[in-house]
Every structure is written in structure tokens, then in C-alpha cells.
Amino acid sequence: ELGDVEGALRGEALRLSRLREETARNISSKVEARLAYLQMPDARFVVSIGRREDPEGIEVDGRKVRLGASGIDQVEFLFSANRGEEPRPLAKIASGGELSRVMLAIKAALAEAERTPTLIFDEVDAGVGGETARRVGETLAELARGRQVLVVTHLAQIAAKADRHFVVEKRVEGGRTTVRVRQVEGEDRVRELARMLDGTATEASFEHARELLE
């Protein structure tokens, strides 16, 4: 009876593995396309699926492999940012800016399947600017059509894409440091975007800020 149950379990685990392998190829190509849009044209993203040997596991293809609640597969994201580099574990090699963009690309690629109601991106603009920042902002705005997206950013190109813009300010009052969060709208928002653009809010930066909002 135990042998029958193990056989059924093996069949289900292998069926799940086949589905994962098909899905992995699809996800890899979608994420790479997103990364190219985010100004990483040579980036490679691979969903690696392997199995870990375990003498207490179930037998698959002549060897005992570890079995868990999600099957027999060990899934890992591999990444390389530059042409000619072999993809390696994402968690070990990506810089802060790269990791932010890769995570944004993954979330955008899986937007239809993922049901997380709120996504939070802290410093997603690390190491980017110019055209890349604009594309990051557009991707965040696209994600926000189906869920709430909160973004901490120092770039006006990204802040201008938001439906609501909040400023976080630190002040010293009565010998104590306090933090205040306030929403900016209308001319206040234009002024804040201008400040983000050049630090001093010149007439040129005001004009640029209005263009970004439009």
C-alpha cells in the first residue's frame, strides 16, 4: 500500500516538474524582454530547476531525491548582466541597482499571475538615471494599474508618474528630531519635482517638472 502511495506521489511530482520546466522557459523570456526595456539589453535571466539527493526521499530516475510540500524541484534564479558572462545565482552577484531592476522586471512579467495587492519598492532607482529612470517609472505605473504600488524614490522622472506624491521631511523641533509625511499637489508638487531635478528649483527645472507631469 505504501508502494502504491509512493508511486502516485512520484507521478504527481513529475507532472509538477514538467509544468515548472515549461513555465520556466516562458518566464525567462518575458523577464529578459523586460530587462531589455529597462536598459539592460545583454542581461540573461534563467530559472534553474534541479533536484537534491536525499537518502530519505523518493526514487526518481534511479536515485533518491528530496521531496517537500512543493514537489521534488529546487528552483533558483540565475542572472548575468553582461554579454559573455555565465548566469550565476541572482542573490549572490547582482548589485543593488541591478537587483532592483530585476525584481521590477519579474513583478512586471508575472503581473497577471501574481495577486499580491500591494508592492513596495525601496530605492528602485539605485544606480539609474535619464532614459532608464523614465522606463522604470513607466513600468511602475503599469504595475499600479492592477494593485497598489508604493515607491521610495529620489528621481523626479519616477515621482512624476505617481497618482499621489508624498514628501518625507525630517525636522528638529524642541531639541527632538521628528519626521513628517505630507502630500503635495498642484504647484507644491511642481516645486518639489523641480527641487528633485536640480536641488535649487530654478525656472528651467520648474518648466521641466511641468513637462514631466504633463
N, C-alpha and C positions, 0 to 999 in steps of 0.2 A: 504493500500500500504506500509506504514511504517512497519506494522507487517510482511509482506512478505519479505521485505528487511532484517529485523532483523533475520528472520528465516534462510535466505540464509547466512547471516553473521555468525550466530551461527554454521551452518553446516560446513562452511569453517574453522572457528576457531577450532572446534572439530577435523576436519580432520588434521589440522596442529598439534594439540596436540598429536594425535595418532602417527604421523610421528616423532615428537620430542621424545616421550617415547621410540619408537623402536631405534632411533638413540642414545639416551642417554645411553641405556644398552651397545650398541656396543662401544661407545666412552669410557665408564667407563672401560671396559675390556681391551681395547687397551692401555689406559693410564696406567693402573695398570701393564700391561706387560712391558711397557717402564720403569716405575719406578723400577720394579724388576731388570731390566737390569742395571739401574743406581744405583744399590746397595741400594735400598730401598724395600727389599722383603716383609716387613709387611705393607707397605703403602696401604691405601684404598682411592680410588677416586670415588666419587659419583656425578652424575649430578642430582640434585634435581629439580623436576618440580612441582610447586604449583600454586594456584590461589589466588588472593587478592580480598576480598569482597569490593563492591563499589555500593552504592545505585543508582548511576547514570549509572551503567554498564548494561550488557545484562544478561538475565536469562539463567543459565546453571545448569542443575540438581537441579532445585528448589531454587537456590539462585542467587542473582545478583553479578556478578564478573566484575572486571576491564578489559576493552578492550583497546588495543593500536594498533599501526601500525603493530606490530609483533604478534598479537593474544592475547589470554587470559592467557598465561602462564607467571609465574615468575620463571626464571631459575637461579639456584645458584650452584656453585661448592663447594662440601663438601670434606674434607680431614682429614685423620688421619695418622700419621707417624708410630705409634707403635701398635703392636698387643694388642687387648683388649680395645682400645680407640674408642669411637663412633666418626664417622666423623662429623666435625663441619665446619662452613664457612671458606673456604680457606683463605680469605683475613684477617681473624682475628687471626688465630692460627699458620700459617706456619712461621718458621724462615726464615731469608734471604736466607740461603743456600738451605733450603727445597723448598722455593718458586721458586728459580731459576731452580732447577731440575724439579719441577712440570710443570713450564711453558715450559721447553725444552721438557718434555715428551708429553705435549699437542700438541705443534707445530709438533713434530715428528709423533704423532698419526694422526694428521689432515693434514699432508703434501700434500697428494693427492688432498684433497678438497680445501685447502687454496691457494689462488692465490696472496698473498702478495709478491711483488717482492724482498723486502729487509727486513731482520730480524736483529735486533741489540740486542745483549746480553751483558750487562754490569756486570762484576764480576759474571758470571755464575759459576765460580769455588769456590764461597764463601763456606768455611767450608768443602771442599773436597780435596782429595789427592790420591796418589798411583793409585790403580786399578780403583777407581771411576773416577778419573781425566781422565784416558785413555778412559774409556767408554763414558764420557761426550764429549771428543774430537772426538771420532768416530761418535757419534750421530750428532754433529755439522757438521762434514764433510759429513754425509749422507744427512742432510738437505740442504747443499750447492750445491748438485748436480742439484737442480732444481731452485735455486734462489741465490741471493747474501746474504751472512751472514757475518756480522761484529761482532767481538768478542773482548772485552777488557778483558785481562787475565794476571795473574801473574804466571801461571803454564806452564812450558816447555812442559808437556805432551799434553796440548791443543794447544799451539802455534805451535808445530811441525806438527800438522795436517793441518795447513792453506796452501792455494795455494800461498798467499802472506803474508809476515810478516813485520809489521811496528813497529818501536820503537818510543815512545813518550818521549822526553827529555826536562827537564826544566833547563835553564841556566840563570846565571846573567851576563849581558853584559852592560857595561857602566852605572852601577847603576840601571839597569832595569832588571826585570825577563822576559825572553822570553821562549816560548815553540816551539820546533821544532819536526817535524814528518819526519822520513826518513825510506825508505825501506831497509831491509837488505837481502842480497843474498850470496850464496856461503859460504866462510869461515867466513864472517861477521855474517851470520845467525847462523852458528855453535857456534861462540864465544858468541853471545847473548843468545842462548839456554843454553850454559854451565853456563853463568852468572846467568840465571834464576834458574838453578838447585841448585847451592850451593853458589852463591853470589861472588865467587872469581875466577871462571873459571880455575879449576885445570885440569891436564891431564886426570884424571879419569872422570871429568864432560864433557870434550871435547869428550871423547870416547862415553860416554852415549848420548850426544847430537847427534853425528853422527848416533848412533843406532836408536834414535827416528826418525830422518829424513828418514832413510832407511826403 
